[in-house]
Amino acid sequence: MKFPEIKIQAVIAVIVVLGGMSIITFTQVNDADRIGLFSLMSVVLGYYFGSSKSSATKDDSINELSKKN
């Protein structure tokens, strides 16, 4: 049986976002810390779905094409 490939970036992104949302929801956080948590979650999501992710995908595609030749 072959297991699906797990992307560590996706796991870390889920942990950071769900952890941040849990901290904000279930604890009393002052405004400065709340802004910091939202900033951290924004950076993680921005990387995962933004241009850095696209750049990493492009690099993977180039590597695959070079292996074929």
Distance bins in CASP14 RR format, pairs under 12 A and 6 or more apart:
PFRMAT RR
TARGET T0000
AUTHOR 0000-0000-0000
RMODE 2
METHOD distances of the structure
MODEL  1
4 10 0 0 0 0 0 1 0 0 0 0 0
5 11 0 0 0 0 0 1 0 0 0 0 0
6 12 0 0 0 0 0 1 0 0 0 0 0
6 14 0 0 0 0 0 1 0 0 0 0 0
7 13 0 0 0 0 1 0 0 0 0 0 0
7 14 0 0 0 0 0 1 0 0 0 0 0
7 48 0 0 0 0 1 0 0 0 0 0 0
7 53 0 0 0 0 0 1 0 0 0 0 0
7 56 0 0 0 0 0 1 0 0 0 0 0
7 57 0 0 0 0 0 1 0 0 0 0 0
7 60 0 0 0 0 0 1 0 0 0 0 0
8 14 0 0 0 0 0 1 0 0 0 0 0
8 15 0 0 0 0 0 1 0 0 0 0 0
8 48 0 0 0 0 0 1 0 0 0 0 0
9 15 0 0 0 0 0 1 0 0 0 0 0
9 16 0 0 0 0 0 1 0 0 0 0 0
9 44 0 0 0 0 1 0 0 0 0 0 0
9 45 0 0 0 0 0 1 0 0 0 0 0
9 46 0 0 0 0 0 1 0 0 0 0 0
9 47 1 0 0 1 0 0 0 0 0 0 0
9 48 1 0 0 1 0 0 0 0 0 0 0
9 49 0 0 0 0 0 1 0 0 0 0 0
9 50 0 0 0 0 0 1 0 0 0 0 0
9 52 0 0 0 0 1 0 0 0 0 0 0
9 53 1 0 0 1 0 0 0 0 0 0 0
9 56 0 0 0 0 1 0 0 0 0 0 0
9 57 0 0 0 0 0 1 0 0 0 0 0
10 16 0 0 0 0 0 1 0 0 0 0 0
10 17 0 0 0 0 0 1 0 0 0 0 0
10 44 0 0 0 0 0 1 0 0 0 0 0
10 45 0 0 0 0 0 1 0 0 0 0 0
10 47 0 0 0 0 0 1 0 0 0 0 0
10 48 1 0 0 1 0 0 0 0 0 0 0
10 49 0 0 0 0 0 1 0 0 0 0 0
10 53 0 0 0 0 0 1 0 0 0 0 0
11 17 0 0 0 0 0 1 0 0 0 0 0
11 18 0 0 0 0 0 1 0 0 0 0 0
11 44 0 0 0 0 0 1 0 0 0 0 0
11 48 0 0 0 0 0 1 0 0 0 0 0
12 18 0 0 0 0 0 1 0 0 0 0 0
12 19 0 0 0 0 0 1 0 0 0 0 0
12 40 0 0 0 0 0 1 0 0 0 0 0
12 41 0 0 0 0 0 1 0 0 0 0 0
12 43 0 0 0 0 0 1 0 0 0 0 0
12 44 1 0 0 1 0 0 0 0 0 0 0
12 45 0 0 0 0 0 1 0 0 0 0 0
12 47 0 0 0 0 1 0 0 0 0 0 0
12 48 0 0 0 0 1 0 0 0 0 0 0
13 19 0 0 0 0 0 1 0 0 0 0 0
13 20 0 0 0 0 0 1 0 0 0 0 0
13 40 0 0 0 0 0 1 0 0 0 0 0
13 41 0 0 0 0 1 0 0 0 0 0 0
13 42 0 0 0 0 0 1 0 0 0 0 0
13 43 0 0 0 0 0 1 0 0 0 0 0
13 44 1 0 1 0 0 0 0 0 0 0 0
13 45 1 0 0 1 0 0 0 0 0 0 0
13 46 0 0 0 0 1 0 0 0 0 0 0
13 47 1 0 0 1 0 0 0 0 0 0 0
13 48 1 0 1 0 0 0 0 0 0 0 0
13 49 0 0 0 0 1 0 0 0 0 0 0
13 50 0 0 0 0 0 1 0 0 0 0 0
13 52 0 0 0 0 0 1 0 0 0 0 0
13 53 0 0 0 0 1 0 0 0 0 0 0
14 20 0 0 0 0 0 1 0 0 0 0 0
14 21 0 0 0 0 0 1 0 0 0 0 0
14 22 0 0 0 0 0 1 0 0 0 0 0
14 41 0 0 0 0 0 1 0 0 0 0 0
14 44 0 0 0 0 1 0 0 0 0 0 0
14 45 0 0 0 0 0 1 0 0 0 0 0
14 48 0 0 0 0 1 0 0 0 0 0 0
15 21 0 0 0 0 0 1 0 0 0 0 0
15 22 0 0 0 0 0 1 0 0 0 0 0
15 40 0 0 0 0 0 1 0 0 0 0 0
15 41 0 0 0 0 0 1 0 0 0 0 0
15 44 0 0 0 0 1 0 0 0 0 0 0
15 48 0 0 0 0 0 1 0 0 0 0 0
16 22 0 0 0 0 0 1 0 0 0 0 0
16 23 0 0 0 0 0 1 0 0 0 0 0
16 37 0 0 0 0 1 0 0 0 0 0 0
16 38 0 0 0 0 0 1 0 0 0 0 0
16 39 0 0 0 0 0 1 0 0 0 0 0
16 40 1 0 0 1 0 0 0 0 0 0 0
16 41 1 0 0 1 0 0 0 0 0 0 0
16 42 0 0 0 0 0 1 0 0 0 0 0
16 43 0 0 0 0 1 0 0 0 0 0 0
16 44 1 0 1 0 0 0 0 0 0 0 0
16 45 0 0 0 0 1 0 0 0 0 0 0
16 46 0 0 0 0 0 1 0 0 0 0 0
16 47 0 0 0 0 0 1 0 0 0 0 0
16 48 0 0 0 0 1 0 0 0 0 0 0
17 23 0 0 0 0 0 1 0 0 0 0 0
17 24 0 0 0 0 0 1 0 0 0 0 0
17 37 0 0 0 0 1 0 0 0 0 0 0
17 38 0 0 0 0 0 1 0 0 0 0 0
17 40 0 0 0 0 1 0 0 0 0 0 0
17 41 1 0 1 0 0 0 0 0 0 0 0
17 42 0 0 0 0 1 0 0 0 0 0 0
17 43 0 0 0 0 0 1 0 0 0 0 0
17 44 1 0 0 1 0 0 0 0 0 0 0
17 45 1 0 0 1 0 0 0 0 0 0 0
17 46 0 0 0 0 0 1 0 0 0 0 0
17 47 0 0 0 0 0 1 0 0 0 0 0
17 48 0 0 0 0 1 0 0 0 0 0 0
17 49 0 0 0 0 0 1 0 0 0 0 0
18 24 0 0 0 0 0 1 0 0 0 0 0
18 25 0 0 0 0 0 1 0 0 0 0 0
18 26 0 0 0 0 0 1 0 0 0 0 0
18 37 0 0 0 0 0 1 0 0 0 0 0
18 41 0 0 0 0 1 0 0 0 0 0 0
18 44 0 0 0 0 0 1 0 0 0 0 0
18 45 0 0 0 0 0 1 0 0 0 0 0
19 25 0 0 0 0 1 0 0 0 0 0 0
19 26 0 0 0 0 1 0 0 0 0 0 0
19 27 0 0 0 0 0 1 0 0 0 0 0
19 37 0 0 0 0 1 0 0 0 0 0 0
19 40 0 0 0 0 1 0 0 0 0 0 0
19 41 0 0 0 0 1 0 0 0 0 0 0
19 44 0 0 0 0 0 1 0 0 0 0 0
20 26 0 0 0 0 1 0 0 0 0 0 0
20 27 0 0 0 0 1 0 0 0 0 0 0
20 29 0 0 0 0 1 0 0 0 0 0 0
20 33 0 0 0 0 0 1 0 0 0 0 0
20 34 0 0 0 0 1 0 0 0 0 0 0
20 36 0 0 0 0 1 0 0 0 0 0 0
20 37 1 0 1 0 0 0 0 0 0 0 0
20 38 0 0 0 0 1 0 0 0 0 0 0
20 39 0 0 0 0 0 1 0 0 0 0 0
20 40 1 0 0 1 0 0 0 0 0 0 0
20 41 1 0 0 1 0 0 0 0 0 0 0
20 42 0 0 0 0 0 1 0 0 0 0 0
20 44 0 0 0 0 1 0 0 0 0 0 0
20 45 0 0 0 0 0 1 0 0 0 0 0
21 27 0 0 0 0 0 1 0 0 0 0 0
21 29 0 0 0 0 0 1 0 0 0 0 0
21 34 0 0 0 0 0 1 0 0 0 0 0
21 37 0 0 0 0 1 0 0 0 0 0 0
21 38 0 0 0 0 1 0 0 0 0 0 0
21 40 0 0 0 0 0 1 0 0 0 0 0
21 41 1 0 0 1 0 0 0 0 0 0 0
21 44 0 0 0 0 0 1 0 0 0 0 0
21 45 0 0 0 0 0 1 0 0 0 0 0
22 29 0 0 0 0 0 1 0 0 0 0 0
22 37 0 0 0 0 0 1 0 0 0 0 0
22 41 0 0 0 0 0 1 0 0 0 0 0
23 29 1 0 0 1 0 0 0 0 0 0 0
23 30 0 0 0 0 0 1 0 0 0 0 0
23 33 0 0 0 0 1 0 0 0 0 0 0
23 34 0 0 0 0 1 0 0 0 0 0 0
23 36 0 0 0 0 0 1 0 0 0 0 0
23 37 1 0 0 1 0 0 0 0 0 0 0
23 38 0 0 0 0 0 1 0 0 0 0 0
23 40 0 0 0 0 0 1 0 0 0 0 0
23 41 0 0 0 0 0 1 0 0 0 0 0
24 30 0 0 0 0 0 1 0 0 0 0 0
24 31 0 0 0 0 0 1 0 0 0 0 0
24 33 0 0 0 0 1 0 0 0 0 0 0
24 34 1 0 0 1 0 0 0 0 0 0 0
24 35 0 0 0 0 0 1 0 0 0 0 0
24 36 0 0 0 0 0 1 0 0 0 0 0
24 37 1 0 1 0 0 0 0 0 0 0 0
24 38 1 0 0 1 0 0 0 0 0 0 0
24 40 0 0 0 0 0 1 0 0 0 0 0
24 41 0 0 0 0 1 0 0 0 0 0 0
25 34 0 0 0 0 0 1 0 0 0 0 0
25 37 0 0 0 0 0 1 0 0 0 0 0
27 33 0 0 0 0 1 0 0 0 0 0 0
27 34 0 0 0 0 0 1 0 0 0 0 0
27 37 0 0 0 0 0 1 0 0 0 0 0
28 34 0 0 0 0 0 1 0 0 0 0 0
29 35 0 0 0 0 1 0 0 0 0 0 0
29 36 0 0 0 0 1 0 0 0 0 0 0
29 37 1 0 0 1 0 0 0 0 0 0 0
29 38 0 0 0 0 0 1 0 0 0 0 0
30 36 0 0 0 0 0 1 0 0 0 0 0
30 37 0 0 0 0 0 1 0 0 0 0 0
31 37 0 0 0 0 0 1 0 0 0 0 0
31 38 0 0 0 0 0 1 0 0 0 0 0
32 38 0 0 0 0 0 1 0 0 0 0 0
32 39 0 0 0 0 0 1 0 0 0 0 0
33 39 0 0 0 0 0 1 0 0 0 0 0
33 40 0 0 0 0 0 1 0 0 0 0 0
34 40 0 0 0 0 0 1 0 0 0 0 0
34 41 0 0 0 0 0 1 0 0 0 0 0
35 41 0 0 0 0 0 1 0 0 0 0 0
35 42 0 0 0 0 0 1 0 0 0 0 0
36 42 0 0 0 0 1 0 0 0 0 0 0
36 43 0 0 0 0 1 0 0 0 0 0 0
37 43 0 0 0 0 0 1 0 0 0 0 0
37 44 0 0 0 0 0 1 0 0 0 0 0
38 44 0 0 0 0 0 1 0 0 0 0 0
38 45 0 0 0 0 0 1 0 0 0 0 0
39 45 0 0 0 0 0 1 0 0 0 0 0
39 46 0 0 0 0 0 1 0 0 0 0 0
40 46 0 0 0 0 0 1 0 0 0 0 0
40 47 0 0 0 0 0 1 0 0 0 0 0
41 47 0 0 0 0 0 1 0 0 0 0 0
41 48 0 0 0 0 0 1 0 0 0 0 0
42 48 0 0 0 0 0 1 0 0 0 0 0
42 49 0 0 0 0 0 1 0 0 0 0 0
42 50 0 0 0 0 0 1 0 0 0 0 0
43 49 0 0 0 0 0 1 0 0 0 0 0
43 50 0 0 0 0 0 1 0 0 0 0 0
43 52 0 0 0 0 0 1 0 0 0 0 0
44 50 0 0 0 0 0 1 0 0 0 0 0
44 52 0 0 0 0 0 1 0 0 0 0 0
44 53 0 0 0 0 0 1 0 0 0 0 0
45 52 0 0 0 0 0 1 0 0 0 0 0
45 53 0 0 0 0 0 1 0 0 0 0 0
46 52 1 0 0 1 0 0 0 0 0 0 0
46 53 1 0 0 1 0 0 0 0 0 0 0
46 54 0 0 0 0 0 1 0 0 0 0 0
47 53 1 0 0 1 0 0 0 0 0 0 0
47 54 0 0 0 0 0 1 0 0 0 0 0
47 55 0 0 0 0 0 1 0 0 0 0 0
47 56 0 0 0 0 1 0 0 0 0 0 0
48 54 0 0 0 0 0 1 0 0 0 0 0
48 56 0 0 0 0 1 0 0 0 0 0 0
48 57 0 0 0 0 0 1 0 0 0 0 0
49 56 0 0 0 0 0 1 0 0 0 0 0
49 57 0 0 0 0 0 1 0 0 0 0 0
50 56 0 0 0 0 1 0 0 0 0 0 0
50 57 0 0 0 0 0 1 0 0 0 0 0
51 57 0 0 0 0 0 1 0 0 0 0 0
51 58 0 0 0 0 0 1 0 0 0 0 0
52 58 0 0 0 0 0 1 0 0 0 0 0
52 59 0 0 0 0 0 1 0 0 0 0 0
53 59 0 0 0 0 0 1 0 0 0 0 0
53 60 0 0 0 0 0 1 0 0 0 0 0
54 60 0 0 0 0 0 1 0 0 0 0 0
54 61 0 0 0 0 0 1 0 0 0 0 0
55 61 0 0 0 0 0 1 0 0 0 0 0
55 62 0 0 0 0 0 1 0 0 0 0 0
56 62 0 0 0 0 0 1 0 0 0 0 0
56 63 0 0 0 0 0 1 0 0 0 0 0
57 63 0 0 0 0 0 1 0 0 0 0 0
57 64 0 0 0 0 0 1 0 0 0 0 0
58 64 0 0 0 0 0 1 0 0 0 0 0
58 65 0 0 0 0 0 1 0 0 0 0 0
59 65 0 0 0 0 0 1 0 0 0 0 0
59 66 0 0 0 0 0 1 0 0 0 0 0
60 66 0 0 0 0 0 1 0 0 0 0 0
60 67 0 0 0 0 0 1 0 0 0 0 0
61 67 0 0 0 0 0 1 0 0 0 0 0
61 68 0 0 0 0 0 1 0 0 0 0 0
62 68 0 0 0 0 0 1 0 0 0 0 0
62 69 0 0 0 0 0 1 0 0 0 0 0
63 69 0 0 0 0 0 1 0 0 0 0 0
END
